[in-house]
């Protein structure tokens, strides 16, 4: 028996808005079982609309979008396996938080005396306020109740838009633990965030977007982790060198003798470099990056590139 298809499989996703505005362009994205993937990037990068396409709330202009191997469309049966909180929670304002959660629970045919209901209440973390009307809740209280609703029935895929925005530190920890618990039982998690630091703390993998396009994707240590040297394979090395020299923390940008494919390499040296910051700077300047790798030292990177036997720490990551 073959392996189950990945929870999220996207190839060539394109979405254009009215007036021809490009929201998402040729996006490739895969979320594996048990992974916590952070869709990162600044506001307006296309993160939220990508999540809405995955939930069947927005029709794509082109591309292939699948959940557990099934094409996504409005009301697709496979969406029953998905818990989501995108664009804020939707609850009846005149009902209490508890009654809203009970209503959602019953709508799925579940017993509120099930232990999972108490777990969901714990995620909401409202205390006595759970008996107050929803309309009196703050943003943070509403979001926590929405996350509790998203976890109803223990979904196989959890999709969250900016899950920690507007929450105090104690409740941020609660949200992180809930996401970790979901992942530990095999649930895949896809969340969006404009804060790389939050992605680094929460996620196992990340995909960074900029102006609707994918900049880089890979494991969090690979993409965001610090390095003393980052080696990039760029299409236009002269332009790349000029851009990289202006990135804070970069001490030197060199061009080792030798080639990787048909493109010249740039070795970037600095203190606590973050590959994602270099990649975003190059993407913003329109300089194409074919691959990158993190090196432990400039000497090791140089010897590897020119045919030495020493291995560069970290594997090459292709876009």
C-alpha positions as CSV (number, residue, x, y, z in Angstrom):
1,X,0.0,0.0,0.0
2,X,1.5,3.3,-1.0
3,X,2.0,6.3,1.2
4,X,-0.8,8.8,1.6
5,X,-0.4,11.9,-0.5
6,X,1.0,15.0,1.3
7,X,-1.4,17.2,3.3
8,X,-0.7,20.1,1.0
9,X,0.6,19.9,-2.6
10,X,0.7,23.1,-4.7
11,X,2.3,23.5,-8.1
12,X,2.2,26.6,-10.2
13,X,-0.4,28.4,-8.1
14,X,-1.3,31.8,-9.7
15,X,-3.9,34.2,-8.5
16,X,-4.6,37.5,-10.2
17,X,-7.0,40.1,-8.8
18,X,-9.2,42.7,-10.5
19,X,-7.2,44.9,-12.8
20,X,-4.6,42.2,-13.4
21,X,-2.9,42.7,-10.0
22,X,-0.7,39.7,-9.3
23,X,-1.4,38.3,-5.8
24,X,0.4,35.0,-6.2
25,X,2.6,33.9,-9.1
26,X,3.7,30.3,-9.9
27,X,3.9,29.2,-6.3
28,X,5.1,25.7,-5.5
29,X,4.5,24.5,-1.9
30,X,4.4,21.1,-0.2
31,X,3.5,20.4,3.5
32,X,4.5,16.9,4.7
33,X,2.8,14.9,7.5
34,X,3.6,16.2,10.9
35,X,5.5,19.2,9.6
36,X,4.9,22.7,10.9
37,X,5.4,25.0,7.9
38,X,5.6,28.7,8.3
39,X,4.5,30.7,5.2
40,X,6.6,33.8,5.9
41,X,6.9,37.2,4.3
42,X,5.9,40.9,4.7
43,X,2.4,42.1,4.6
44,X,1.1,41.9,1.0
45,X,3.4,39.0,0.1
46,X,0.4,36.8,-0.9
47,X,0.4,34.6,2.3
48,X,-3.3,35.0,3.3
49,X,-4.7,34.6,-0.2
50,X,-2.7,31.4,-0.6
51,X,-4.3,30.0,2.6
52,X,-7.7,31.0,1.3
53,X,-7.1,29.1,-2.0
54,X,-6.2,26.0,0.0
55,X,-9.5,26.3,1.9
56,X,-11.6,26.7,-1.2
57,X,-12.5,30.2,-0.3
58,X,-10.8,31.8,-3.3
59,X,-10.7,30.4,-6.8
60,X,-7.1,30.3,-8.2
61,X,-6.4,31.7,-11.7
62,X,-4.2,28.7,-12.5
63,X,-2.1,25.9,-11.0
64,X,-2.7,22.6,-9.2
65,X,-3.9,22.7,-5.6
66,X,-4.5,19.5,-3.6
67,X,-5.3,18.5,0.0
68,X,-4.4,14.9,0.8
69,X,-4.3,14.2,-3.0
70,X,-7.8,15.6,-3.6
71,X,-8.3,18.8,-5.8
72,X,-9.5,21.7,-3.7
73,X,-12.9,23.3,-4.5
74,X,-15.6,24.9,-2.4
75,X,-17.2,22.3,-0.2
76,X,-14.8,19.5,-1.2
77,X,-15.3,16.5,1.2
78,X,-11.6,16.5,2.0
79,X,-11.9,19.9,3.7
80,X,-13.6,18.0,6.6
81,X,-10.1,16.9,7.5
82,X,-8.9,20.5,7.9
83,X,-9.1,22.8,10.9
84,X,-8.6,26.5,10.0
85,X,-8.6,30.0,11.4
86,X,-8.2,32.5,8.6
87,X,-9.6,36.0,8.5
88,X,-10.5,35.8,12.1
89,X,-13.1,33.6,13.9
90,X,-16.8,33.7,13.1
91,X,-19.0,33.3,16.1
92,X,-22.5,34.5,17.2
93,X,-21.9,37.7,19.1
94,X,-24.9,37.3,21.4
95,X,-23.8,33.8,22.6
96,X,-21.2,33.2,25.3
97,X,-17.9,31.8,24.3
98,X,-18.9,28.4,25.9
99,X,-22.2,28.3,23.9
100,X,-20.4,29.2,20.7
101,X,-17.9,26.4,21.2
102,X,-20.7,23.9,22.1
103,X,-22.6,24.9,18.9
104,X,-19.5,24.2,16.8
105,X,-19.0,20.9,18.6
106,X,-22.6,19.8,18.0
107,X,-22.5,20.8,14.3
108,X,-19.8,18.1,13.8
109,X,-21.9,15.5,15.7
110,X,-19.4,15.4,18.6
111,X,-20.2,14.9,22.3
112,X,-19.2,17.8,24.4
113,X,-18.5,15.5,27.3
114,X,-15.6,14.1,25.2
115,X,-12.2,14.9,26.7
116,X,-11.3,16.8,23.6
117,X,-13.9,19.4,24.5
118,X,-12.2,20.2,27.8
119,X,-8.9,20.3,25.9
120,X,-10.4,22.9,23.5
121,X,-11.6,25.0,26.5
122,X,-8.1,24.9,27.8
123,X,-6.7,26.2,24.5
124,X,-9.3,29.0,24.7
125,X,-8.0,29.9,28.2
126,X,-10.9,32.2,28.9
127,X,-11.5,31.2,32.5
128,X,-14.7,32.7,33.9
129,X,-15.0,34.9,30.8
130,X,-16.1,31.8,28.8
131,X,-19.6,32.6,30.2
132,X,-19.6,36.2,28.8
133,X,-21.1,37.1,25.5
134,X,-18.7,36.8,22.6
135,X,-19.2,40.5,21.5
136,X,-17.5,41.6,24.8
137,X,-14.3,39.7,24.0
138,X,-10.9,41.3,23.1
139,X,-9.1,40.4,19.9
140,X,-6.9,38.0,21.8
141,X,-9.8,36.3,23.5
142,X,-11.6,35.9,20.2
143,X,-8.6,34.4,18.5
144,X,-8.0,31.8,21.2
145,X,-11.6,30.7,21.0
146,X,-11.3,30.5,17.2
147,X,-8.2,28.3,17.6
148,X,-10.1,26.0,20.0
149,X,-12.8,25.7,17.4
150,X,-10.2,24.9,14.6
151,X,-8.9,22.0,16.8
152,X,-12.3,20.4,17.1
153,X,-12.3,16.8,16.0
154,X,-8.5,16.6,15.9
155,X,-8.0,17.7,12.3
156,X,-5.3,16.1,10.1
157,X,-4.3,19.5,8.7
158,X,-4.4,22.8,10.6
159,X,-4.2,26.1,8.6
160,X,-3.7,29.3,10.6
161,X,-3.3,32.9,9.6
162,X,-0.9,34.9,11.9
163,X,-1.7,32.7,15.0
164,X,0.1,34.7,17.7
165,X,-0.7,38.3,16.5
166,X,-2.2,40.4,19.3
167,X,-1.7,37.8,22.1
168,X,0.1,38.4,25.3
169,X,3.2,36.3,26.0
170,X,1.5,33.8,28.2
171,X,-1.1,33.0,25.6
172,X,1.5,32.9,22.9
173,X,3.1,30.0,24.8
174,X,-0.3,28.3,25.0
175,X,-0.8,28.6,21.2
176,X,2.8,27.3,20.5
177,X,2.1,24.3,22.7
178,X,-1.2,23.6,21.0
179,X,0.6,23.6,17.6
180,X,3.4,21.4,18.9
181,X,0.8,18.9,20.3
182,X,-1.1,18.8,17.0
183,X,2.1,18.1,15.1
184,X,3.2,15.4,17.6
185,X,0.0,13.4,16.9
186,X,0.7,13.6,13.1
187,X,-1.3,16.7,12.2
188,X,0.3,18.9,9.5
189,X,0.3,22.6,10.3
190,X,0.6,25.5,7.8
191,X,0.6,28.9,9.3
192,X,1.4,32.4,8.0
193,X,3.5,35.0,9.7
194,X,5.3,38.2,8.8
195,X,7.7,37.7,11.7
196,X,10.7,35.4,10.9
197,X,11.5,35.1,14.6
198,X,8.1,33.6,15.2
199,X,8.5,31.2,12.4
200,X,11.9,30.2,13.7
201,X,10.5,29.4,17.1
202,X,7.3,27.6,15.9
203,X,8.1,25.8,12.7
204,X,10.1,22.9,11.4
205,X,10.0,24.2,7.8
206,X,9.4,27.6,6.1
207,X,8.5,29.0,2.7
208,X,9.3,32.7,2.3
209,X,7.2,34.8,-0.1
210,X,7.8,38.2,-1.5
211,X,5.4,40.0,-3.8
212,X,3.4,36.9,-4.6
213,X,6.4,34.7,-5.5
214,X,8.4,32.1,-3.6
215,X,11.8,33.3,-2.5
216,X,13.1,30.1,-0.8
217,X,11.7,27.0,0.9
218,X,13.3,24.4,3.2
219,X,13.9,23.4,6.8
220,X,14.0,26.3,9.3
221,X,17.7,25.7,10.3
222,X,18.6,25.7,6.6
223,X,16.8,28.8,5.6
224,X,16.8,31.0,8.8
225,X,19.6,29.5,10.9
226,X,22.8,31.5,11.4
227,X,26.0,30.9,9.4
228,X,29.4,32.5,9.0
229,X,29.4,31.9,5.3
230,X,26.6,31.5,2.7
231,X,27.4,30.4,-0.8
232,X,24.9,31.4,-3.5
233,X,24.6,30.4,-7.1
234,X,23.3,33.5,-8.9
235,X,22.4,34.2,-12.5
236,X,24.1,37.7,-12.5
237,X,27.0,37.7,-10.1
238,X,28.0,41.3,-10.6
239,X,24.5,42.6,-9.7
240,X,24.3,40.0,-6.8
241,X,27.6,41.2,-5.4
242,X,26.5,44.8,-5.3
243,X,23.2,43.9,-3.6
244,X,24.8,41.6,-1.0
245,X,27.5,44.1,0.0
246,X,24.8,46.4,1.3
247,X,23.1,43.8,3.6
248,X,23.8,44.5,7.3
249,X,26.3,42.0,8.8
250,X,28.0,41.2,5.5
251,X,31.8,41.6,5.7
252,X,32.9,40.3,2.3
253,X,31.5,39.0,-0.9
254,X,33.9,36.9,-3.0
255,X,33.8,35.0,-6.2
256,X,35.7,31.7,-5.8
257,X,37.4,30.3,-8.9
258,X,35.3,27.6,-10.4
259,X,31.7,27.2,-11.4
260,X,28.6,25.4,-10.2
261,X,26.5,24.5,-13.3
262,X,26.7,27.4,-15.7
263,X,26.4,30.2,-13.1
264,X,29.1,31.9,-11.0
265,X,29.1,31.5,-7.3
266,X,29.3,34.2,-4.6
267,X,30.6,33.4,-1.1
268,X,29.2,35.8,1.5
269,X,31.1,36.1,4.7
270,X,29.8,37.8,7.9
271,X,28.8,37.4,11.5
272,X,25.6,35.4,12.2
273,X,24.3,35.6,8.6
274,X,20.8,34.5,7.9
275,X,20.4,33.0,4.5
276,X,16.8,34.2,4.2
277,X,17.8,37.9,4.6
278,X,20.3,37.5,1.7
279,X,17.8,35.8,-0.5
280,X,15.1,38.3,0.2
281,X,17.5,41.2,-0.6
282,X,18.4,39.5,-3.9
283,X,14.8,38.8,-4.8
284,X,13.8,42.4,-4.1
285,X,16.6,43.6,-6.5
286,X,15.5,41.1,-9.2
287,X,18.6,38.9,-9.0
288,X,17.8,35.3,-9.6
289,X,19.2,32.7,-7.1
290,X,19.4,29.1,-8.4
291,X,20.6,27.6,-5.1
292,X,22.4,28.3,-1.8
293,X,24.2,26.5,0.9
294,X,25.5,27.4,4.3
295,X,29.2,27.0,5.0
296,X,31.0,26.6,8.4
297,X,33.9,28.7,7.2
298,X,35.0,30.6,4.1
299,X,38.0,28.3,3.7
300,X,35.9,25.2,3.7
301,X,33.4,26.7,1.3
302,X,36.2,27.8,-1.0
303,X,37.9,24.5,-1.1
304,X,34.7,22.7,-1.8
305,X,33.8,25.0,-4.6
306,X,37.1,24.6,-6.4
307,X,37.3,20.8,-6.0
308,X,38.8,20.3,-2.5
309,X,37.9,17.3,-0.4
310,X,36.5,19.2,2.6
311,X,32.7,19.2,2.9
312,X,30.7,22.3,3.4
313,X,28.4,22.0,6.4
314,X,24.8,21.9,5.3
315,X,23.2,20.6,2.1
316,X,22.5,22.5,-1.1
317,X,18.9,23.7,-1.3
318,X,17.4,24.1,-4.7
319,X,14.5,26.4,-5.4
